């Protein structure tokens, strides 16, 4: 009986080896390009490691569309830029996504966070650079 208990604890309840938590395949850095209507769009993945991918988003002043996708199976995530009140995606459950549109009028570095997991390092940066 002891051997069976040890075997089950090593293999998990599913009978096989434990699987690593789902993670994003997106790059860590992206440079946004405006679409025909001028909107710059990015999909940001939030995963079970409490990270954003990409974690660095470069944009120009103007309209931005962010879609937050929860690619993990765990706790919900949100996305917020405290300096830009309109730049907030409410909580997204595992397997779900939500989109926000906002306008950035001034160049600068803006920190974005998951307000639930900020202390665990779920942060990123929106770098807005003036047009050349």
NUVOKOL-566147 format. One record per residue: residue number from 1; x, y, z of N, C-alpha, C in turn; residue in three letters. Coordinates in steps of 0.1 Angstrom, whole numbers, plus 2048, in hexadecimal, padded with zeros to 3 digits. Each point is the difference from the previous one (the first is absolute). Example, Ala and Ser with C-alpha at 12.3 -4.5 7.8 and 13.67 -1.06 7.14 Angstrom:
BEGIN
resi: 1 | n_xx: 884 | n_yy: 7C7 | n_zz: 84E | ca_xx: 7F7 | ca_yy: 80C | ca_zz: 800 | c_xx: 809 | c_yy: 80C | c_zz: 800 | resn: ALA
resi: 2 | n_xx: 7FC | n_yy: 80B | n_zz: 7F9 | ca_xx: 809 | ca_yy: 80B | ca_zz: 800 | c_xx: 7F8 | c_yy: 80B | c_zz: 808 | resn: SER
% end
This chain:
BEGIN
resi: 1 | n_xx: 808 | n_yy: 7F4 | n_zz: 800 | ca_xx: 7F8 | ca_yy: 80C | ca_zz: 800 | c_xx: 809 | c_yy: 80C | c_zz: 800 | resn: UNK
resi: 2 | n_xx: 80A | n_yy: 800 | n_zz: 808 | ca_xx: 809 | ca_yy: 80C | ca_zz: 801 | c_xx: 806 | c_yy: 803 | c_zz: 7F2 | resn: UNK
resi: 3 | n_xx: 804 | n_yy: 7F5 | n_zz: 7F9 | ca_xx: 806 | ca_yy: 802 | ca_zz: 7F3 | c_xx: 7F6 | c_yy: 807 | c_zz: 7F6 | resn: UNK
resi: 4 | n_xx: 7F4 | n_yy: 7FC | n_zz: 801 | ca_xx: 7F5 | ca_yy: 805 | ca_zz: 7F7 | c_xx: 7FE | c_yy: 80F | c_zz: 803 | resn: UNK
resi: 5 | n_xx: 800 | n_yy: 804 | n_zz: 80D | ca_xx: 7FE | ca_yy: 80E | ca_zz: 804 | c_xx: 80C | c_yy: 808 | c_zz: 7FB | resn: UNK
resi: 6 | n_xx: 80C | n_yy: 7FB | n_zz: 801 | ca_xx: 80C | ca_yy: 807 | ca_zz: 7FB | c_xx: 7FF | c_yy: 802 | c_zz: 7F1 | resn: UNK
resi: 7 | n_xx: 7FC | n_yy: 7F5 | n_zz: 7F9 | ca_xx: 7FF | ca_yy: 801 | ca_zz: 7F2 | c_xx: 7F6 | c_yy: 80A | c_zz: 7FB | resn: UNK
resi: 8 | n_xx: 7F4 | n_yy: 800 | n_zz: 807 | ca_xx: 7F6 | ca_yy: 80A | ca_zz: 7FC | c_xx: 805 | c_yy: 80E | c_zz: 803 | resn: UNK
resi: 9 | n_xx: 807 | n_yy: 802 | n_zz: 80B | ca_xx: 804 | ca_yy: 80E | ca_zz: 803 | c_xx: 80B | c_yy: 805 | c_zz: 7F7 | resn: UNK
resi: 10 | n_xx: 807 | n_yy: 7F7 | n_zz: 7FA | ca_xx: 80A | ca_yy: 804 | ca_zz: 7F6 | c_xx: 7FA | c_yy: 802 | c_zz: 7F2 | resn: UNK
resi: 11 | n_xx: 7F6 | n_yy: 7F9 | n_zz: 7FD | ca_xx: 7FA | ca_yy: 802 | ca_zz: 7F3 | c_xx: 7F4 | c_yy: 809 | c_zz: 7FF | resn: UNK
resi: 12 | n_xx: 7FB | n_yy: 804 | n_zz: 80B | ca_xx: 7F4 | ca_yy: 809 | ca_zz: 801 | c_xx: 7F4 | c_yy: 7F9 | c_zz: 7FE | resn: UNK
resi: 13 | n_xx: 7F4 | n_yy: 807 | n_zz: 801 | ca_xx: 7F3 | ca_yy: 7F9 | ca_zz: 800 | c_xx: 7FD | c_yy: 7FB | c_zz: 7F2 | resn: UNK
resi: 14 | n_xx: 806 | n_yy: 805 | n_zz: 7F5 | ca_xx: 7FD | ca_yy: 7FC | ca_zz: 7F3 | c_xx: 806 | c_yy: 7F4 | c_zz: 7FC | resn: UNK
resi: 15 | n_xx: 809 | n_yy: 7FA | n_zz: 808 | ca_xx: 806 | ca_yy: 7F3 | ca_zz: 7FC | c_xx: 80D | c_yy: 802 | c_zz: 7F8 | resn: UNK
resi: 16 | n_xx: 803 | n_yy: 80C | n_zz: 7FC | ca_xx: 80C | ca_yy: 802 | ca_zz: 7F8 | c_xx: 809 | c_yy: 80A | c_zz: 807 | resn: UNK
resi: 17 | n_xx: 80B | n_yy: 804 | n_zz: 7FA | ca_xx: 809 | ca_yy: 80A | ca_zz: 806 | c_xx: 7F9 | c_yy: 80D | c_zz: 800 | resn: UNK
resi: 18 | n_xx: 803 | n_yy: 808 | n_zz: 80A | ca_xx: 7FA | ca_yy: 80E | ca_zz: 801 | c_xx: 804 | c_yy: 808 | c_zz: 7F4 | resn: UNK
resi: 19 | n_xx: 7F7 | n_yy: 808 | n_zz: 7FA | ca_xx: 803 | ca_yy: 808 | ca_zz: 7F5 | c_xx: 803 | c_yy: 80E | c_zz: 804 | resn: UNK
resi: 20 | n_xx: 80A | n_yy: 807 | n_zz: 7F9 | ca_xx: 803 | ca_yy: 80D | ca_zz: 804 | c_xx: 7F4 | c_yy: 809 | c_zz: 7FD | resn: UNK
resi: 21 | n_xx: 7FF | n_yy: 80C | n_zz: 807 | ca_xx: 7F4 | ca_yy: 809 | ca_zz: 7FE | c_xx: 801 | c_yy: 805 | c_zz: 7F2 | resn: UNK
resi: 22 | n_xx: 7F4 | n_yy: 803 | n_zz: 7FA | ca_xx: 800 | ca_yy: 806 | ca_zz: 7F2 | c_xx: 807 | c_yy: 80E | c_zz: 801 | resn: UNK
resi: 23 | n_xx: 808 | n_yy: 802 | n_zz: 7F5 | ca_xx: 807 | ca_yy: 80D | ca_zz: 7FF | c_xx: 7FE | c_yy: 806 | c_zz: 7F2 | resn: UNK
resi: 24 | n_xx: 803 | n_yy: 80C | n_zz: 7FF | ca_xx: 7FE | ca_yy: 807 | ca_zz: 7F3 | c_xx: 80B | c_yy: 7FD | c_zz: 7F6 | resn: UNK
resi: 25 | n_xx: 7FD | n_yy: 801 | n_zz: 7F4 | ca_xx: 80B | ca_yy: 7FE | ca_zz: 7F5 | c_xx: 803 | c_yy: 80E | c_zz: 7FA | resn: UNK
resi: 26 | n_xx: 7FA | n_yy: 80A | n_zz: 805 | ca_xx: 802 | ca_yy: 80E | ca_zz: 7FB | c_xx: 80E | c_yy: 805 | c_zz: 804 | resn: UNK
resi: 27 | n_xx: 806 | n_yy: 809 | n_zz: 7F8 | ca_xx: 80D | ca_yy: 806 | ca_zz: 803 | c_xx: 7FE | c_yy: 809 | c_zz: 80C | resn: UNK
resi: 28 | n_xx: 80C | n_yy: 804 | n_zz: 806 | ca_xx: 800 | ca_yy: 809 | ca_zz: 80B | c_xx: 7FF | c_yy: 80E | c_zz: 7FC | resn: UNK
resi: 29 | n_xx: 803 | n_yy: 804 | n_zz: 7F4 | ca_xx: 800 | ca_yy: 80D | ca_zz: 7FB | c_xx: 7F9 | c_yy: 801 | c_zz: 7F3 | resn: UNK
resi: 30 | n_xx: 7F8 | n_yy: 80B | n_zz: 7FE | ca_xx: 7FA | ca_yy: 802 | ca_zz: 7F3 | c_xx: 800 | c_yy: 80F | c_zz: 7FD | resn: UNK
resi: 31 | n_xx: 800 | n_yy: 804 | n_zz: 7F4 | ca_xx: 7FF | ca_yy: 80D | ca_zz: 7FB | c_xx: 7F3 | c_yy: 801 | c_zz: 7F8 | resn: UNK
resi: 32 | n_xx: 7F7 | n_yy: 809 | n_zz: 805 | ca_xx: 7F3 | ca_yy: 800 | ca_zz: 7F9 | c_xx: 800 | c_yy: 809 | c_zz: 7F4 | resn: UNK
resi: 33 | n_xx: 7F8 | n_yy: 7FC | n_zz: 7F6 | ca_xx: 7FF | ca_yy: 807 | ca_zz: 7F3 | c_xx: 7F1 | c_yy: 804 | c_zz: 7FF | resn: UNK
resi: 34 | n_xx: 7FE | n_yy: 80D | n_zz: 7FD | ca_xx: 7F2 | ca_yy: 804 | ca_zz: 7FE | c_xx: 7F9 | c_yy: 7F9 | c_zz: 7F4 | resn: UNK
resi: 35 | n_xx: 7F3 | n_yy: 7FD | n_zz: 802 | ca_xx: 7F8 | ca_yy: 7FA | ca_zz: 7F5 | c_xx: 7FB | c_yy: 80C | c_zz: 7F8 | resn: UNK
resi: 36 | n_xx: 7F9 | n_yy: 7FD | n_zz: 7F6 | ca_xx: 7FB | ca_yy: 80B | ca_zz: 7F7 | c_xx: 7F8 | c_yy: 80A | c_zz: 807 | resn: UNK
resi: 37 | n_xx: 7F9 | n_yy: 7FC | n_zz: 80B | ca_xx: 7F8 | ca_yy: 80A | ca_zz: 808 | c_xx: 808 | c_yy: 807 | c_zz: 80A | resn: UNK
resi: 38 | n_xx: 80D | n_yy: 7FD | n_zz: 801 | ca_xx: 809 | ca_yy: 806 | ca_zz: 80A | c_xx: 802 | c_yy: 7F9 | c_zz: 80D | resn: UNK
resi: 39 | n_xx: 7F8 | n_yy: 7F6 | n_zz: 802 | ca_xx: 800 | ca_yy: 7F8 | ca_zz: 80D | c_xx: 80C | c_yy: 7F7 | c_zz: 800 | resn: UNK
resi: 40 | n_xx: 807 | n_yy: 800 | n_zz: 80B | ca_xx: 80B | ca_yy: 7F7 | ca_zz: 803 | c_xx: 7FB | c_yy: 7F5 | c_zz: 808 | resn: UNK
resi: 41 | n_xx: 802 | n_yy: 7F3 | n_zz: 7FC | ca_xx: 7FA | ca_yy: 7F5 | ca_zz: 807 | c_xx: 80A | c_yy: 7F6 | c_zz: 805 | resn: UNK
resi: 42 | n_xx: 7FD | n_yy: 7FA | n_zz: 80C | ca_xx: 809 | ca_yy: 7F6 | ca_zz: 805 | c_xx: 7F8 | c_yy: 7F6 | c_zz: 808 | resn: UNK
resi: 43 | n_xx: 803 | n_yy: 7F3 | n_zz: 7FF | ca_xx: 7FA | ca_yy: 7F6 | ca_zz: 809 | c_xx: 80B | c_yy: 7FD | c_zz: 80B | resn: UNK
resi: 44 | n_xx: 7FC | n_yy: 801 | n_zz: 80C | ca_xx: 809 | ca_yy: 7FD | ca_zz: 80B | c_xx: 7FB | c_yy: 7F4 | c_zz: 807 | resn: UNK
resi: 45 | n_xx: 809 | n_yy: 7F6 | n_zz: 802 | ca_xx: 7FC | ca_yy: 7F4 | ca_zz: 807 | c_xx: 804 | c_yy: 801 | c_zz: 80F | resn: UNK
resi: 46 | n_xx: 7F7 | n_yy: 7FB | n_zz: 808 | ca_xx: 803 | ca_yy: 7FE | ca_zz: 80E | c_xx: 800 | c_yy: 7F1 | c_zz: 803 | resn: UNK
resi: 47 | n_xx: 80A | n_yy: 7FB | n_zz: 807 | ca_xx: 801 | ca_yy: 7F2 | ca_zz: 803 | c_xx: 801 | c_yy: 7FC | c_zz: 80E | resn: UNK
resi: 48 | n_xx: 801 | n_yy: 7F3 | n_zz: 803 | ca_xx: 800 | ca_yy: 7FB | ca_zz: 80E | c_xx: 80D | c_yy: 804 | c_zz: 807 | resn: UNK
resi: 49 | n_xx: 80A | n_yy: 804 | n_zz: 7F9 | ca_xx: 80D | ca_yy: 804 | ca_zz: 806 | c_xx: 7FF | c_yy: 80F | c_zz: 805 | resn: UNK
resi: 50 | n_xx: 7F4 | n_yy: 806 | n_zz: 7FE | ca_xx: 7FD | ca_yy: 80E | ca_zz: 804 | c_xx: 80A | c_yy: 809 | c_zz: 7F8 | resn: UNK
resi: 51 | n_xx: 800 | n_yy: 7FF | n_zz: 7F3 | ca_xx: 808 | ca_yy: 808 | ca_zz: 7F7 | c_xx: 7F7 | c_yy: 804 | c_zz: 7F5 | resn: UNK
resi: 52 | n_xx: 804 | n_yy: 80C | n_zz: 7FA | ca_xx: 7FA | ca_yy: 805 | ca_zz: 7F4 | c_xx: 809 | c_yy: 7FD | c_zz: 7F4 | resn: UNK
resi: 53 | n_xx: 7FA | n_yy: 7FD | n_zz: 7F5 | ca_xx: 808 | ca_yy: 7FE | ca_zz: 7F3 | c_xx: 7F8 | c_yy: 806 | c_zz: 7F5 | resn: UNK
resi: 54 | n_xx: 805 | n_yy: 80B | n_zz: 7FA | ca_xx: 80D | ca_yy: 806 | ca_zz: 802 | c_xx: 7FF | c_yy: 809 | c_zz: 80D | resn: UNK
resi: 55 | n_xx: 80C | n_yy: 802 | n_zz: 806 | ca_xx: 801 | ca_yy: 808 | ca_zz: 80C | c_xx: 805 | c_yy: 80E | c_zz: 7FC | resn: UNK
resi: 56 | n_xx: 805 | n_yy: 802 | n_zz: 7F4 | ca_xx: 804 | ca_yy: 80D | ca_zz: 7FB | c_xx: 7F9 | c_yy: 803 | c_zz: 7F3 | resn: UNK
resi: 57 | n_xx: 7F8 | n_yy: 80A | n_zz: 800 | ca_xx: 7F8 | ca_yy: 804 | ca_zz: 7F4 | c_xx: 804 | c_yy: 80E | c_zz: 7FD | resn: UNK
resi: 58 | n_xx: 805 | n_yy: 802 | n_zz: 7F3 | ca_xx: 804 | ca_yy: 80D | ca_zz: 7FB | c_xx: 7F5 | c_yy: 805 | c_zz: 7F7 | resn: UNK
resi: 59 | n_xx: 7FC | n_yy: 80C | n_zz: 802 | ca_xx: 7F5 | ca_yy: 806 | ca_zz: 7F8 | c_xx: 803 | c_yy: 80F | c_zz: 7FD | resn: UNK
resi: 60 | n_xx: 7F8 | n_yy: 806 | n_zz: 7F8 | ca_xx: 800 | ca_yy: 80F | ca_zz: 7FE | c_xx: 7F4 | c_yy: 806 | c_zz: 807 | resn: UNK
resi: 61 | n_xx: 800 | n_yy: 80D | n_zz: 802 | ca_xx: 7F4 | ca_yy: 806 | ca_zz: 805 | c_xx: 7F4 | c_yy: 7FE | c_zz: 7F7 | resn: UNK
resi: 62 | n_xx: 7F5 | n_yy: 7FE | n_zz: 805 | ca_xx: 7F4 | ca_yy: 7FD | ca_zz: 7F8 | c_xx: 7F7 | c_yy: 7F5 | c_zz: 806 | resn: UNK
resi: 63 | n_xx: 7F7 | n_yy: 7FB | n_zz: 7F9 | ca_xx: 7F7 | ca_yy: 7F5 | ca_zz: 805 | c_xx: 807 | c_yy: 7F3 | c_zz: 801 | resn: UNK
resi: 64 | n_xx: 7FD | n_yy: 7F8 | n_zz: 80B | ca_xx: 806 | ca_yy: 7F3 | ca_zz: 802 | c_xx: 7F5 | c_yy: 7F7 | c_zz: 804 | resn: UNK
resi: 65 | n_xx: 801 | n_yy: 7F3 | n_zz: 7FB | ca_xx: 7F7 | ca_yy: 7F6 | ca_zz: 804 | c_xx: 808 | c_yy: 7F5 | c_zz: 806 | resn: UNK
resi: 66 | n_xx: 7FC | n_yy: 7FC | n_zz: 80C | ca_xx: 807 | ca_yy: 7F5 | ca_zz: 807 | c_xx: 7F5 | c_yy: 7F5 | c_zz: 803 | resn: UNK
resi: 67 | n_xx: 804 | n_yy: 7F4 | n_zz: 7FB | ca_xx: 7F8 | ca_yy: 7F4 | ca_zz: 804 | c_xx: 808 | c_yy: 7F7 | c_zz: 809 | resn: UNK
resi: 68 | n_xx: 7FA | n_yy: 7FF | n_zz: 80C | ca_xx: 806 | ca_yy: 7F7 | ca_zz: 80A | c_xx: 7FB | c_yy: 7F2 | c_zz: 7FF | resn: UNK
resi: 69 | n_xx: 809 | n_yy: 7F6 | n_zz: 7FE | ca_xx: 7FC | ca_yy: 7F2 | ca_zz: 7FF | c_xx: 806 | c_yy: 7F8 | c_zz: 80B | resn: UNK
resi: 70 | n_xx: 7F7 | n_yy: 7FA | n_zz: 808 | ca_xx: 805 | ca_yy: 7F7 | ca_zz: 80B | c_xx: 802 | c_yy: 7F2 | c_zz: 7FA | resn: UNK
resi: 71 | n_xx: 80D | n_yy: 7FD | n_zz: 7FE | ca_xx: 804 | ca_yy: 7F4 | ca_zz: 7FA | c_xx: 803 | c_yy: 7F4 | c_zz: 80A | resn: UNK
resi: 72 | n_xx: 7FE | n_yy: 803 | n_zz: 80D | ca_xx: 802 | ca_yy: 7F6 | ca_zz: 80A | c_xx: 7F3 | c_yy: 7FA | c_zz: 804 | resn: UNK
resi: 73 | n_xx: 801 | n_yy: 7F9 | n_zz: 80C | ca_xx: 7F5 | ca_yy: 7F9 | ca_zz: 805 | c_xx: 7FD | c_yy: 805 | c_zz: 80E | resn: UNK
resi: 74 | n_xx: 808 | n_yy: 809 | n_zz: 806 | ca_xx: 7FF | ca_yy: 804 | ca_zz: 80E | c_xx: 7F7 | c_yy: 80C | c_zz: 802 | resn: UNK
resi: 75 | n_xx: 805 | n_yy: 808 | n_zz: 80A | ca_xx: 7F9 | ca_yy: 80C | ca_zz: 804 | c_xx: 7FE | c_yy: 80A | c_zz: 7F5 | resn: UNK
resi: 76 | n_xx: 7F6 | n_yy: 808 | n_zz: 801 | ca_xx: 7FD | ca_yy: 80B | ca_zz: 7F6 | c_xx: 80B | c_yy: 80A | c_zz: 800 | resn: UNK
resi: 77 | n_xx: 801 | n_yy: 808 | n_zz: 7F5 | ca_xx: 80A | ca_yy: 80B | ca_zz: 7FE | c_xx: 7F8 | c_yy: 80C | c_zz: 7FB | resn: UNK
resi: 78 | n_xx: 806 | n_yy: 80C | n_zz: 803 | ca_xx: 7FB | ca_yy: 80C | ca_zz: 7FA | c_xx: 80C | c_yy: 807 | c_zz: 7FA | resn: UNK
resi: 79 | n_xx: 7FE | n_yy: 80C | n_zz: 7FA | ca_xx: 80B | ca_yy: 808 | ca_zz: 7FA | c_xx: 7FC | c_yy: 80E | c_zz: 802 | resn: UNK
resi: 80 | n_xx: 80A | n_yy: 808 | n_zz: 806 | ca_xx: 7FD | ca_yy: 80E | ca_zz: 803 | c_xx: 80C | c_yy: 808 | c_zz: 7FF | resn: UNK
resi: 81 | n_xx: 7FE | n_yy: 80D | n_zz: 7FB | ca_xx: 80A | ca_yy: 80A | ca_zz: 800 | c_xx: 7FB | c_yy: 80B | c_zz: 809 | resn: UNK
resi: 82 | n_xx: 806 | n_yy: 801 | n_zz: 80C | ca_xx: 7FA | ca_yy: 809 | ca_zz: 80A | c_xx: 800 | c_yy: 80F | c_zz: 7FB | resn: UNK
resi: 83 | n_xx: 80A | n_yy: 804 | n_zz: 7F8 | ca_xx: 801 | ca_yy: 80E | ca_zz: 7FB | c_xx: 7F6 | c_yy: 803 | c_zz: 7F5 | resn: UNK
resi: 84 | n_xx: 7FA | n_yy: 7F5 | n_zz: 7FB | ca_xx: 7F6 | ca_yy: 802 | ca_zz: 7F5 | c_xx: 7F3 | c_yy: 7F9 | c_zz: 804 | resn: UNK
resi: 85 | n_xx: 7F7 | n_yy: 808 | n_zz: 806 | ca_xx: 7F4 | ca_yy: 7FA | ca_zz: 806 | c_xx: 7F7 | c_yy: 7F8 | c_zz: 7F6 | resn: UNK
resi: 86 | n_xx: 800 | n_yy: 803 | n_zz: 7F3 | ca_xx: 7F9 | ca_yy: 7F8 | ca_zz: 7F7 | c_xx: 807 | c_yy: 7F3 | c_zz: 7FC | resn: UNK
resi: 87 | n_xx: 80C | n_yy: 7FF | n_zz: 803 | ca_xx: 808 | ca_yy: 7F4 | ca_zz: 7FC | c_xx: 7FF | c_yy: 7F5 | c_zz: 80B | resn: UNK
resi: 88 | n_xx: 7F4 | n_yy: 7FA | n_zz: 800 | ca_xx: 7FE | ca_yy: 7F5 | ca_zz: 80A | c_xx: 7F7 | c_yy: 7F5 | c_zz: 7FA | resn: UNK
resi: 89 | n_xx: 805 | n_yy: 7F4 | n_zz: 801 | ca_xx: 7F9 | ca_yy: 7F4 | ca_zz: 7FD | c_xx: 7FB | c_yy: 7F9 | c_zz: 80C | resn: UNK
resi: 90 | n_xx: 7F3 | n_yy: 7FE | n_zz: 802 | ca_xx: 7FB | ca_yy: 7FA | ca_zz: 80C | c_xx: 805 | c_yy: 7F1 | c_zz: 801 | resn: UNK
resi: 91 | n_xx: 7FD | n_yy: 7FA | n_zz: 80B | ca_xx: 804 | ca_yy: 7F2 | ca_zz: 802 | c_xx: 7FC | c_yy: 7F7 | c_zz: 7F5 | resn: UNK
resi: 92 | n_xx: 80A | n_yy: 7F7 | n_zz: 7FC | ca_xx: 7FE | ca_yy: 7F7 | ca_zz: 7F5 | c_xx: 802 | c_yy: 7F2 | c_zz: 806 | resn: UNK
resi: 93 | n_xx: 7F7 | n_yy: 7F7 | n_zz: 7FF | ca_xx: 801 | ca_yy: 7F2 | ca_zz: 805 | c_xx: 808 | c_yy: 7F8 | c_zz: 7F6 | resn: UNK
resi: 94 | n_xx: 805 | n_yy: 7F4 | n_zz: 805 | ca_xx: 807 | ca_yy: 7F7 | ca_zz: 7F7 | c_xx: 7F9 | c_yy: 7FD | c_zz: 7F3 | resn: UNK
resi: 95 | n_xx: 807 | n_yy: 800 | n_zz: 7F5 | ca_xx: 7FA | ca_yy: 7FD | ca_zz: 7F3 | c_xx: 7F8 | c_yy: 80C | c_zz: 7FA | resn: UNK
resi: 96 | n_xx: 7FF | n_yy: 80B | n_zz: 807 | ca_xx: 7F8 | ca_yy: 80B | ca_zz: 7FB | c_xx: 809 | c_yy: 80C | c_zz: 7FB | resn: UNK
resi: 97 | n_xx: 7FA | n_yy: 80A | n_zz: 7FA | ca_xx: 807 | ca_yy: 80C | ca_zz: 7FC | c_xx: 7F7 | c_yy: 80C | c_zz: 801 | resn: UNK
resi: 98 | n_xx: 806 | n_yy: 80C | n_zz: 801 | ca_xx: 7F8 | ca_yy: 80C | ca_zz: 800 | c_xx: 809 | c_yy: 80B | c_zz: 7FA | resn: UNK
resi: 99 | n_xx: 7F9 | n_yy: 80A | n_zz: 7FA | ca_xx: 807 | ca_yy: 80A | ca_zz: 7F9 | c_xx: 7FC | c_yy: 80E | c_zz: 805 | resn: UNK
resi: 100 | n_xx: 80A | n_yy: 809 | n_zz: 800 | ca_xx: 7FE | ca_yy: 80E | ca_zz: 804 | c_xx: 806 | c_yy: 808 | c_zz: 7F5 | resn: UNK
resi: 101 | n_xx: 7FA | n_yy: 80C | n_zz: 7FD | ca_xx: 805 | ca_yy: 80A | ca_zz: 7F7 | c_xx: 802 | c_yy: 80D | c_zz: 808 | resn: UNK
resi: 102 | n_xx: 80C | n_yy: 806 | n_zz: 7FE | ca_xx: 803 | ca_yy: 80D | ca_zz: 806 | c_xx: 809 | c_yy: 808 | c_zz: 7F8 | resn: UNK
resi: 103 | n_xx: 802 | n_yy: 80D | n_zz: 803 | ca_xx: 809 | ca_yy: 809 | ca_zz: 7F9 | c_xx: 80B | c_yy: 804 | c_zz: 809 | resn: UNK
resi: 104 | n_xx: 80C | n_yy: 7FF | n_zz: 7FB | ca_xx: 80C | ca_yy: 805 | ca_zz: 807 | c_xx: 804 | c_yy: 80D | c_zz: 7F8 | resn: UNK
resi: 105 | n_xx: 800 | n_yy: 80B | n_zz: 807 | ca_xx: 802 | ca_yy: 80D | ca_zz: 7FA | c_xx: 80F | c_yy: 805 | c_zz: 801 | resn: UNK
resi: 106 | n_xx: 807 | n_yy: 7FB | n_zz: 80B | ca_xx: 80D | ca_yy: 804 | ca_zz: 802 | c_xx: 80A | c_yy: 7F5 | c_zz: 800 | resn: UNK
resi: 107 | n_xx: 80C | n_yy: 803 | n_zz: 7FA | ca_xx: 80B | ca_yy: 7F6 | ca_zz: 801 | c_xx: 804 | c_yy: 7FD | c_zz: 80F | resn: UNK
resi: 108 | n_xx: 805 | n_yy: 7F5 | n_zz: 803 | ca_xx: 805 | ca_yy: 7FC | ca_zz: 80D | c_xx: 800 | c_yy: 7F2 | c_zz: 802 | resn: UNK
resi: 109 | n_xx: 805 | n_yy: 7FB | n_zz: 80C | ca_xx: 800 | ca_yy: 7F2 | ca_zz: 804 | c_xx: 7F4 | c_yy: 7FF | c_zz: 80A | resn: UNK
resi: 110 | n_xx: 7F7 | n_yy: 7F7 | n_zz: 7FD | ca_xx: 7F5 | ca_yy: 7FD | ca_zz: 808 | c_xx: 801 | c_yy: 7F1 | c_zz: 805 | resn: UNK
resi: 111 | n_xx: 7FF | n_yy: 7FF | n_zz: 80D | ca_xx: 801 | ca_yy: 7F2 | ca_zz: 806 | c_xx: 7F2 | c_yy: 7FA | c_zz: 800 | resn: UNK
resi: 112 | n_xx: 7FE | n_yy: 7F4 | n_zz: 7FB | ca_xx: 7F4 | ca_yy: 7F9 | ca_zz: 801 | c_xx: 801 | c_yy: 7F4 | c_zz: 809 | resn: UNK
resi: 113 | n_xx: 7F5 | n_yy: 7FC | n_zz: 807 | ca_xx: 801 | ca_yy: 7F6 | ca_zz: 80A | c_xx: 7F3 | c_yy: 7F8 | c_zz: 800 | resn: UNK
resi: 114 | n_xx: 801 | n_yy: 7F4 | n_zz: 806 | ca_xx: 7F5 | ca_yy: 7F9 | ca_zz: 805 | c_xx: 7FF | c_yy: 804 | c_zz: 80E | resn: UNK
resi: 115 | n_xx: 7F5 | n_yy: 806 | n_zz: 804 | ca_xx: 7FF | ca_yy: 805 | ca_zz: 80E | c_xx: 7FF | c_yy: 7F5 | c_zz: 80A | resn: UNK
resi: 116 | n_xx: 7FD | n_yy: 7F4 | n_zz: 7FC | ca_xx: 7FF | ca_yy: 7F5 | ca_zz: 809 | c_xx: 80E | c_yy: 7FA | c_zz: 802 | resn: UNK
resi: 117 | n_xx: 808 | n_yy: 800 | n_zz: 7F6 | ca_xx: 80D | ca_yy: 7F9 | ca_zz: 800 | c_xx: 80C | c_yy: 809 | c_zz: 7FF | resn: UNK
resi: 118 | n_xx: 7FE | n_yy: 80D | n_zz: 802 | ca_xx: 80B | ca_yy: 809 | ca_zz: 7FE | c_xx: 80C | c_yy: 7FD | c_zz: 80A | resn: UNK
resi: 119 | n_xx: 7FD | n_yy: 7FC | n_zz: 80C | ca_xx: 80B | ca_yy: 7FD | ca_zz: 809 | c_xx: 807 | c_yy: 7F3 | c_zz: 7FC | resn: UNK
resi: 120 | n_xx: 7FA | n_yy: 7F8 | n_zz: 7F8 | ca_xx: 807 | ca_yy: 7F4 | ca_zz: 7FB | c_xx: 808 | c_yy: 802 | c_zz: 7F3 | resn: UNK
resi: 121 | n_xx: 800 | n_yy: 80D | n_zz: 7FB | ca_xx: 807 | ca_yy: 804 | ca_zz: 7F5 | c_xx: 7F9 | c_yy: 800 | c_zz: 7F3 | resn: UNK
resi: 122 | n_xx: 7F2 | n_yy: 800 | n_zz: 800 | ca_xx: 7F9 | ca_yy: 801 | ca_zz: 7F4 | c_xx: 7FE | c_yy: 80F | c_zz: 7FC | resn: UNK
resi: 123 | n_xx: 80B | n_yy: 805 | n_zz: 7F9 | ca_xx: 801 | ca_yy: 80E | ca_zz: 7FC | c_xx: 805 | c_yy: 800 | c_zz: 7F2 | resn: UNK
resi: 124 | n_xx: 7FF | n_yy: 80C | n_zz: 7FA | ca_xx: 805 | ca_yy: 802 | ca_zz: 7F3 | c_xx: 801 | c_yy: 80F | c_zz: 7FD | resn: UNK
resi: 125 | n_xx: 804 | n_yy: 804 | n_zz: 7F4 | ca_xx: 802 | ca_yy: 80E | ca_zz: 7FD | c_xx: 7FB | c_yy: 803 | c_zz: 7F2 | resn: UNK
resi: 126 | n_xx: 7F8 | n_yy: 80A | n_zz: 800 | ca_xx: 7FB | ca_yy: 806 | ca_zz: 7F3 | c_xx: 809 | c_yy: 80C | c_zz: 7FD | resn: UNK
resi: 127 | n_xx: 809 | n_yy: 7FF | n_zz: 7F7 | ca_xx: 809 | ca_yy: 80B | ca_zz: 7FC | c_xx: 7FA | c_yy: 808 | c_zz: 7F4 | resn: UNK
resi: 128 | n_xx: 7FC | n_yy: 80C | n_zz: 803 | ca_xx: 7FA | ca_yy: 809 | ca_zz: 7F5 | c_xx: 80B | c_yy: 80A | c_zz: 7FC | resn: UNK
resi: 129 | n_xx: 804 | n_yy: 7FF | n_zz: 7F3 | ca_xx: 80A | ca_yy: 808 | ca_zz: 7FA | c_xx: 7FA | c_yy: 80A | c_zz: 7F6 | resn: UNK
resi: 130 | n_xx: 804 | n_yy: 80C | n_zz: 800 | ca_xx: 7FC | ca_yy: 80A | ca_zz: 7F6 | c_xx: 803 | c_yy: 7FB | c_zz: 7F2 | resn: UNK
resi: 131 | n_xx: 7F8 | n_yy: 803 | n_zz: 7F6 | ca_xx: 802 | ca_yy: 7FD | ca_zz: 7F2 | c_xx: 80D | c_yy: 807 | c_zz: 7FC | resn: UNK
resi: 132 | n_xx: 808 | n_yy: 7F9 | n_zz: 7F7 | ca_xx: 80D | ca_yy: 805 | ca_zz: 7FC | c_xx: 7FD | c_yy: 80D | c_zz: 7F7 | resn: UNK
% end
